[in-house]
Amino acid sequence: MGQTKSFAIKSSIVLTVTAPEIIILLTVVKTRGQHSLRAADNVKEAKESVCRKADGFPKGIMRFKKIIVPVLAVTMAVSLCACGNSSEINKTGSDAKATATAAPTKAADKSEGEKPEKTPSPTPEQGLMPDAVDLGTVESIIPGKVSVSGTDFVVGDAPIYMNGVNTPWDKWNDFGGAFNEGFWSEHFALLHENGINATRIWICCNGDVGMLIDSEGMVSGATTEHWEDLDTLFTLAEENGIYIMATLMSFDNFKDSNKTYQSWRKMTQNEEAIDSYVENYVIPFCQRYDDFDSLWSIDLCNEPDWVHENAESGQLAWEDICNLFAKEAAAIHKNSDVLVTVGFGMIKYNSDSYEGNYGSDEYLKGRYNDPDAYLDFYSTHFYEWEAPWFGFPFDKSPADFKLDGTKPCVIGEFPATGMVGNVNGSQAVSGDECYINCYNNGWNGAFAWTSNGVDACGSLDDFKDGALEVAEKMKTE
């Protein structure tokens, strides 16, 4: 294909330019607070370089179908700096320095001091479900169960806006692992004090802790410790007035760096194994916590886009992924009043304006012929790298952002630090402004990544003024 040249930019970005075609091959490799671009031999996607979860996530973006001139490639590569860089712009002094400093990767984070004291082995005894919590002993300040009316969330007859955050984990794989009741109690209280009424929590970060799954993908349930920790979590949420969007799994479950990745891939591609997961985990989960009004929704999977796109996560077919989603959604609706969503990583797979809406009623019911196989609301994620291809949501309504207008819509993730505005199609919008704009433009909720600063994307301090302003508006409108 001609001569190949590599260029280093700011020592963290590498461009591979192949003449004469001038094909720019970019792949993103990310760690907590660290983001780099590497040349690839056969990369079909441009990869983002924004802040993401801890554990070095390469993420796929849509295929280039046109030749991109070198000037644009260099401009984009420089501008698509991580949330760490946007933090440097929006913060000063020691905070900026702390954000810019490379944080350890997840593997390094799992030091002896942070590992769970024990990793329960999947034995039948440990899989026994403890007695349910007596809700009569819980002093709840949750206003009631959230449901859907048209394109609104409501509690009873009153509309409710989900003024939310992501608090994905404290120690990674908390439930059945290194669960810290003190952290969750204090953090829920802090969120409540700052006008936050909801948070999105990863119940299972990568499938290696708490879940009982065998080598063939058959799921027999979860460890006793997993259920006990969740009992405490939902009790604390009730007492602090915090609604929980419970994310049951992530694309991390499928990554080949995890010890159980083959099991999760096999589960998703086998009808019997899917049924074992639904019957032995999903249904018990929603039945056990349905009476907790704090469990307002279940997010079936964090960013399944990368399970489909990334080789390290298996590149599974949407037909298999959505077969799982459809069966889960039907089971949850039949066994509880909990709402269901999927946290797509980008609107690319959540809109017919792009490559298809894999969360639509039509598609899910096409995979599993059941009237209950549907999502109750959309919760697309957005990071600044997406703007050139998919637009910018913070100056638009959900419909103008190309969601189909049939369901309530929240932005399920966006950087707490806001947007820098140095990417084509984006704008400079602070974390505070992201909250205010979402409320003013007709979204049904906003969930910044994160409230507890798990990576370089910021924390509560970056958006709490905006969240408080929205909370005040909610009282008067």
C-alpha positions as CSV (number, residue, x, y, z in Angstrom):
1,M,0.0,0.0,0.0
2,G,3.0,2.3,-0.3
3,Q,5.3,3.9,2.2
4,T,4.2,4.1,5.8
5,K,5.2,6.9,8.2
6,S,4.4,7.3,11.8
7,F,4.2,10.6,13.6
8,A,4.2,11.1,17.4
9,I,2.2,14.0,18.7
10,K,2.5,15.2,22.4
11,S,4.2,11.8,23.0
12,S,0.9,10.1,23.4
13,I,-0.6,10.1,19.9
14,V,0.7,8.1,17.0
15,L,-0.6,8.5,13.5
16,T,0.1,6.0,10.8
17,V,-0.2,7.6,7.3
18,T,0.1,5.3,4.3
19,A,0.7,6.9,1.0
20,P,-0.7,7.3,-1.5
21,E,-4.1,6.5,-0.1
22,I,-3.6,8.6,3.0
23,I,-5.5,6.1,5.2
24,I,-5.4,7.1,8.8
25,L,-5.5,4.3,11.2
26,L,-6.2,5.2,14.8
27,T,-6.8,2.9,17.7
28,V,-7.3,4.1,21.2
29,V,-5.9,2.5,24.2
30,K,-7.1,4.0,27.5
31,T,-6.2,3.5,31.1
32,R,-7.5,5.4,34.1
33,G,-6.4,8.9,33.5
34,Q,-4.1,7.8,30.7
35,H,-5.0,7.8,27.0
36,S,-2.9,6.9,24.1
37,L,-3.3,6.3,20.4
38,R,-1.4,3.5,18.6
39,A,-1.0,2.6,15.0
40,A,-2.8,-0.6,13.9
41,D,-2.2,-2.9,11.0
42,N,-5.8,-3.5,10.0
43,V,-8.0,-1.1,12.0
44,K,-11.4,-0.4,10.5
45,E,-12.6,2.0,13.1
46,A,-11.4,5.3,14.5
47,K,-11.0,4.9,18.2
48,E,-11.8,7.6,20.7
49,S,-9.3,9.0,23.1
50,V,-11.6,10.4,25.7
51,C,-11.7,9.3,29.3
52,R,-13.5,6.1,30.0
53,K,-13.8,3.4,32.6
54,A,-10.8,2.0,34.5
55,D,-9.1,-0.9,32.7
56,G,-7.8,0.3,29.4
57,F,-10.7,0.1,27.1
58,P,-10.0,0.3,23.4
59,K,-13.3,1.4,21.8
60,G,-14.5,1.1,18.2
61,I,-16.0,3.9,16.3
62,M,-17.6,3.8,12.9
63,R,-15.7,2.7,9.8
64,F,-14.1,5.3,7.6
65,K,-15.6,5.0,4.2
66,K,-13.9,8.0,2.7
67,I,-10.3,9.1,2.5
68,I,-9.5,11.6,5.2
69,V,-6.9,14.2,4.5
70,P,-3.8,14.3,6.8
71,V,-4.6,17.7,8.1
72,L,-8.0,16.6,9.4
73,A,-6.5,13.5,10.9
74,V,-3.8,15.5,12.8
75,T,-6.3,18.0,13.9
76,M,-8.7,15.4,15.2
77,A,-5.9,13.4,16.9
78,V,-4.7,16.4,18.8
79,S,-8.2,17.6,19.7
80,L,-9.5,14.3,20.9
81,C,-7.5,14.5,24.0
82,A,-8.8,12.7,27.1
83,C,-11.1,14.0,29.8
84,G,-7.8,14.3,31.6
85,N,-6.9,17.2,29.2
86,S,-10.3,18.8,29.6
87,S,-9.8,18.6,33.3
88,E,-6.6,20.5,32.9
89,I,-8.5,23.2,31.0
90,N,-11.3,23.4,33.5
91,K,-9.2,23.1,36.7
92,T,-6.3,25.0,38.0
93,G,-3.5,24.5,40.5
94,S,-3.1,21.2,42.3
95,D,-6.4,19.8,41.0
96,A,-5.2,20.2,37.4
97,K,-1.9,18.6,38.2
98,A,-3.6,15.7,40.0
99,T,-5.8,15.1,37.0
100,A,-3.0,15.3,34.5
101,T,-0.9,12.8,36.5
102,A,-1.1,9.3,35.1
103,A,-3.2,7.1,37.3
104,P,-2.6,3.4,37.8
105,T,-4.4,1.0,35.5
106,K,-7.1,-1.2,37.0
107,A,-4.7,-4.1,37.2
108,A,-2.4,-1.9,39.3
109,D,-5.3,-0.6,41.3
110,K,-6.0,-4.1,42.4
111,S,-3.2,-4.0,44.8
112,E,-3.0,-6.0,48.0
113,G,-4.7,-3.1,49.8
114,E,-7.6,-2.9,47.5
115,K,-8.4,-6.5,46.6
116,P,-11.3,-8.1,48.3
117,E,-10.4,-9.9,51.4
118,K,-11.7,-13.0,49.8
119,T,-12.9,-14.0,46.3
120,P,-15.7,-16.4,46.9
121,S,-15.4,-19.6,45.0
122,P,-18.6,-20.6,43.1
123,T,-19.9,-23.4,45.4
124,P,-23.6,-24.2,45.9
125,E,-23.4,-23.2,49.6
126,Q,-22.2,-19.7,48.7
127,G,-24.9,-19.4,46.2
128,L,-27.7,-19.7,48.7
129,M,-29.8,-16.6,48.8
130,P,-30.1,-15.1,52.3
131,D,-33.4,-14.1,53.8
132,A,-34.9,-10.9,52.3
133,V,-34.7,-7.6,54.0
134,D,-37.7,-6.6,56.1
135,L,-38.7,-3.3,54.4
136,G,-40.8,-2.5,57.5
137,T,-37.5,-1.8,59.3
138,V,-36.2,0.5,56.6
139,E,-36.8,4.3,57.0
140,S,-37.2,5.2,53.4
141,I,-37.3,8.7,52.0
142,I,-37.8,7.6,48.4
143,P,-41.0,9.4,47.1
144,G,-42.3,6.3,45.3
145,K,-41.8,3.9,42.4
146,V,-40.8,5.5,39.1
147,S,-42.9,4.5,36.1
148,V,-43.4,5.7,32.5
149,S,-46.2,7.8,31.2
150,G,-45.8,8.5,27.5
151,T,-42.3,10.1,27.2
152,D,-42.1,11.1,30.8
153,F,-41.0,9.5,34.1
154,V,-43.6,9.8,36.8
155,V,-44.1,8.9,40.4
156,G,-47.8,8.4,40.8
157,D,-49.2,11.2,38.6
158,A,-46.3,13.6,39.2
159,P,-43.5,13.9,36.6
160,I,-40.0,13.3,37.9
161,Y,-36.7,14.3,36.3
162,M,-33.7,11.9,37.0
163,N,-31.1,14.3,38.2
164,G,-28.5,11.6,38.2
165,V,-24.9,10.6,38.3
166,N,-22.7,7.5,37.8
167,T,-21.2,6.0,40.9
168,P,-20.2,2.8,39.1
169,W,-18.1,1.3,41.8
170,D,-16.0,2.0,44.8
171,K,-13.4,-0.8,44.6
172,W,-14.5,-2.5,41.3
173,N,-16.6,-5.6,41.7
174,D,-17.9,-4.4,45.0
175,F,-20.9,-6.8,45.4
176,G,-19.5,-10.1,46.7
177,G,-16.1,-8.5,46.7
178,A,-14.6,-5.5,48.6
179,F,-18.0,-3.9,49.5
180,N,-17.6,-1.0,51.9
181,E,-20.9,0.0,53.5
182,G,-19.4,3.2,54.9
183,F,-18.4,4.5,51.5
184,W,-21.9,4.0,50.1
185,S,-23.7,5.4,53.1
186,E,-21.6,8.6,53.1
187,H,-21.7,9.0,49.3
188,F,-25.4,8.6,49.0
189,A,-25.8,11.2,51.8
190,L,-23.5,13.5,49.9
191,L,-25.4,13.1,46.6
192,H,-28.7,13.8,48.3
193,E,-27.3,17.0,49.9
194,N,-26.3,18.2,46.4
195,G,-29.7,17.7,44.7
196,I,-28.9,14.3,43.1
197,N,-31.8,11.9,43.2
198,A,-30.4,8.9,41.2
199,T,-27.2,7.1,40.4
200,R,-26.1,4.4,38.0
201,I,-24.2,1.5,39.7
202,W,-22.4,-1.4,38.1
203,I,-23.7,-4.5,39.9
204,C,-21.3,-6.7,38.1
205,C,-18.1,-5.0,36.7
206,N,-16.6,-7.9,34.7
207,G,-18.2,-11.1,35.9
208,D,-15.2,-12.4,37.8
209,V,-16.6,-11.8,41.3
210,G,-19.9,-12.6,42.8
211,M,-21.4,-14.5,39.9
212,L,-21.8,-18.2,39.6
213,I,-21.1,-19.1,36.0
214,D,-19.4,-22.3,34.7
215,S,-17.1,-22.9,31.8
216,E,-19.9,-23.5,29.4
217,G,-21.7,-20.3,30.3
218,M,-24.4,-21.8,32.5
219,V,-25.4,-19.5,35.4
220,S,-26.5,-21.0,38.7
221,G,-26.9,-17.6,40.5
222,A,-24.7,-15.5,42.6
223,T,-22.8,-15.8,45.9
224,T,-24.4,-15.2,49.2
225,E,-22.1,-12.3,49.8
226,H,-23.2,-10.7,46.5
227,W,-26.9,-10.7,47.7
228,E,-26.0,-9.6,51.2
229,D,-24.0,-6.6,49.9
230,L,-26.9,-5.7,47.5
231,D,-29.3,-5.9,50.4
232,T,-27.2,-3.3,52.2
233,L,-26.9,-1.1,49.1
234,F,-30.6,-0.8,48.4
235,T,-31.4,-0.2,52.1
236,L,-28.9,2.7,52.1
237,A,-30.4,4.0,48.9
238,E,-33.9,4.0,50.5
239,E,-32.6,5.8,53.6
240,N,-30.9,8.5,51.6
241,G,-33.5,9.1,48.9
242,I,-31.4,7.8,46.0
243,Y,-32.8,5.9,43.0
244,I,-30.5,3.3,41.5
245,M,-30.1,2.3,37.9
246,A,-28.6,-1.1,38.3
247,T,-26.2,-2.1,35.5
248,L,-26.1,-5.9,35.5
249,M,-23.1,-6.4,33.2
250,S,-20.6,-4.6,31.1
251,F,-18.7,-5.2,27.9
252,D,-15.9,-5.9,30.4
253,N,-17.4,-9.3,31.0
254,F,-16.5,-10.3,27.5
255,K,-12.9,-8.9,27.4
256,D,-10.2,-11.5,26.9
257,S,-8.2,-10.1,29.8
258,N,-10.8,-11.4,32.3
259,K,-10.7,-15.0,33.7
260,T,-14.4,-15.7,32.9
261,Y,-14.7,-14.0,29.5
262,Q,-15.2,-17.3,27.6
263,S,-18.1,-18.2,29.9
264,W,-19.9,-14.9,29.3
265,R,-19.4,-15.2,25.5
266,K,-20.8,-18.7,25.5
267,M,-23.7,-17.7,27.6
268,T,-24.7,-15.0,25.2
269,Q,-24.6,-17.4,22.2
270,N,-26.5,-20.3,23.7
271,E,-30.2,-20.3,24.3
272,E,-30.0,-22.7,27.2
273,A,-27.3,-20.7,28.9
274,I,-29.2,-17.4,28.4
275,D,-32.2,-19.0,30.0
276,S,-30.0,-20.1,33.0
277,Y,-28.8,-16.5,33.4
278,V,-32.3,-15.1,33.2
279,E,-33.9,-17.7,35.4
280,N,-31.2,-18.0,38.1
281,Y,-30.0,-14.4,38.3
282,V,-32.1,-11.7,36.5
283,I,-35.4,-12.9,37.8
284,P,-34.2,-13.4,41.4
285,F,-32.6,-10.0,41.2
286,C,-35.7,-8.1,40.1
287,Q,-38.0,-10.0,42.4
288,R,-35.8,-9.6,45.4
289,Y,-35.5,-5.8,45.0
290,D,-38.8,-4.9,43.2
291,D,-40.3,-3.8,46.5
292,F,-37.4,-1.4,47.0
293,D,-38.7,1.8,45.3
294,S,-35.0,2.8,45.0
295,L,-34.5,0.2,42.3
296,W,-36.1,2.3,39.5
297,S,-34.4,0.7,36.5
298,I,-32.1,-2.0,35.3
299,D,-29.5,-1.3,32.6
300,L,-29.0,-4.7,30.9
301,C,-25.4,-4.0,29.8
302,N,-22.9,-1.2,29.8
303,E,-21.9,-0.2,26.3
304,P,-22.6,-3.4,24.4
305,D,-21.3,-1.6,21.3
306,W,-17.8,-2.8,22.2
307,V,-18.9,-6.4,22.5
308,H,-20.0,-6.1,18.9
309,E,-17.1,-4.0,17.6
310,N,-13.9,-4.9,19.5
311,A,-11.9,-8.1,18.9
312,E,-10.9,-8.3,22.5
313,S,-14.5,-8.5,23.5
314,G,-15.5,-11.2,21.0
315,Q,-17.1,-9.1,18.2
316,L,-20.4,-10.9,18.9
317,A,-23.3,-10.5,16.5
318,W,-26.1,-8.1,17.5
319,E,-28.5,-10.9,16.9
320,D,-27.0,-12.8,19.9
321,I,-26.5,-9.8,22.1
322,C,-30.1,-8.6,21.6
323,N,-31.5,-12.1,22.0
324,L,-30.1,-11.9,25.5
325,F,-31.5,-8.4,26.0
326,A,-35.0,-9.3,24.7
327,K,-35.3,-12.3,27.1
328,E,-34.0,-10.3,30.0
329,A,-36.4,-7.4,29.3
330,A,-39.4,-9.8,29.0
331,A,-38.5,-11.5,32.3
332,I,-38.0,-8.3,34.2
333,H,-41.4,-6.9,33.0
334,K,-43.2,-10.1,33.9
335,N,-41.7,-10.3,37.4
336,S,-41.4,-6.7,38.6
337,D,-42.3,-3.1,38.0
338,V,-38.7,-2.2,37.4
339,L,-37.9,-0.2,34.2
340,V,-35.5,-1.5,31.6
341,T,-32.9,0.2,29.5
342,V,-29.5,-0.5,27.7
343,G,-26.6,1.9,28.1
344,F,-25.4,2.1,24.5
345,G,-22.0,3.6,24.2
346,M,-23.0,5.8,21.2
347,I,-26.2,6.7,19.4
348,K,-24.8,4.9,16.3
349,Y,-26.5,1.7,17.5
350,N,-29.5,3.4,19.2
351,S,-31.0,5.2,16.2
352,D,-32.3,4.4,12.7
353,S,-30.5,7.5,11.5
354,Y,-27.2,5.6,11.8
355,E,-26.6,1.9,11.8
356,G,-29.9,0.8,13.3
357,N,-31.7,1.0,16.6
358,Y,-30.9,-2.2,18.4
359,G,-32.9,-1.0,21.4
360,S,-36.2,-0.5,19.5
361,D,-39.3,-2.5,20.3
362,E,-39.4,-3.8,16.8
363,Y,-35.9,-5.2,16.9
364,L,-36.1,-6.8,20.3
365,K,-39.4,-8.4,19.7
366,G,-38.0,-9.6,16.4
367,R,-35.4,-11.5,18.4
368,Y,-37.8,-12.9,21.0
369,N,-41.4,-12.9,20.2
370,D,-42.8,-11.7,23.5
371,P,-44.9,-8.5,24.1
372,D,-42.8,-7.7,27.1
373,A,-39.5,-7.7,25.2
374,Y,-38.9,-4.0,25.1
375,L,-37.0,-1.1,26.7
376,D,-38.8,1.5,28.8
377,F,-36.4,4.3,28.0
378,Y,-33.2,5.1,26.2
379,S,-30.0,5.9,28.0
380,T,-27.4,6.6,25.3
381,H,-23.9,7.7,26.3
382,F,-22.0,10.6,24.9
383,Y,-18.4,11.7,24.9
384,E,-16.9,14.5,22.9
385,W,-15.2,12.2,20.3
386,E,-18.6,11.3,19.0
387,A,-19.6,14.9,18.0
388,P,-18.1,14.9,14.4
389,W,-20.1,11.8,13.5
390,F,-23.3,11.9,15.6
391,G,-23.8,15.5,16.6
392,F,-23.9,17.2,20.0
393,P,-26.8,16.5,22.4
394,F,-26.4,19.4,24.9
395,D,-28.1,22.0,22.6
396,K,-30.7,19.6,21.3
397,S,-33.8,17.7,22.4
398,P,-33.7,13.9,22.3
399,A,-35.6,13.8,19.0
400,D,-33.2,16.4,17.4
401,F,-30.3,14.2,18.6
402,K,-31.9,11.4,16.4
403,L,-33.5,9.3,19.1
404,D,-36.9,8.1,18.0
405,G,-39.1,10.1,20.3
406,T,-41.2,7.1,21.5
407,K,-39.7,6.8,25.0
408,P,-38.2,8.9,27.8
409,C,-34.5,9.6,27.2
410,V,-31.6,10.3,29.5
411,I,-27.9,10.8,28.7
412,G,-26.6,7.8,30.7
413,E,-22.9,8.9,30.6
414,F,-21.0,12.1,29.8
415,P,-17.8,13.5,31.3
416,A,-18.4,15.2,34.7
417,T,-15.9,17.9,33.5
418,G,-18.1,18.8,30.6
419,M,-17.0,19.4,27.0
420,V,-13.9,21.3,25.8
421,G,-15.3,22.3,22.4
422,N,-12.1,21.7,20.4
423,V,-13.6,18.9,18.3
424,N,-15.6,19.5,15.1
425,G,-19.3,19.7,16.0
426,S,-18.8,20.1,19.7
427,Q,-19.1,23.1,22.0
428,A,-17.4,24.3,25.2
429,V,-19.9,23.3,27.9
430,S,-19.1,22.9,31.5
431,G,-20.3,20.1,33.6
432,D,-22.8,22.4,35.3
433,E,-24.1,23.6,32.0
434,C,-24.5,20.0,30.8
435,Y,-27.0,19.4,33.6
436,I,-28.9,22.7,33.0
437,N,-29.0,22.2,29.3
438,C,-30.3,18.7,29.5
439,Y,-33.1,19.8,31.7
440,N,-34.0,22.8,29.6
441,N,-33.9,20.9,26.3
442,G,-36.4,18.2,27.2
443,W,-34.3,15.3,28.3
444,N,-35.6,13.2,31.1
445,G,-32.4,12.9,33.0
446,A,-28.6,13.3,33.0
447,F,-26.0,11.1,34.5
448,A,-22.4,12.4,34.6
449,W,-19.4,10.0,34.7
450,T,-18.7,10.0,37.7
451,S,-19.6,11.3,41.1
452,N,-16.7,9.7,42.9
453,G,-13.9,10.4,40.5
454,V,-13.0,6.8,39.4
455,D,-10.9,8.2,36.5
456,A,-9.9,11.5,34.9
457,C,-13.4,12.4,33.8
458,G,-14.1,14.4,37.0
459,S,-16.3,14.1,40.0
460,L,-19.2,15.7,41.8
461,D,-17.3,19.0,42.3
462,D,-17.3,19.5,38.5
463,F,-21.1,19.6,38.2
464,K,-22.8,20.0,41.6
465,D,-23.8,23.6,41.1
466,G,-25.6,22.7,37.9
467,A,-27.2,19.7,39.6
468,L,-28.4,21.9,42.5
469,E,-29.8,24.4,40.1
470,V,-31.8,21.7,38.3
471,A,-33.0,20.4,41.7
472,E,-34.4,23.8,42.5
473,K,-36.1,24.1,39.1
474,M,-37.7,20.7,39.8
475,K,-39.3,22.0,42.9
476,T,-41.0,24.9,41.2
477,E,-41.9,23.5,37.7
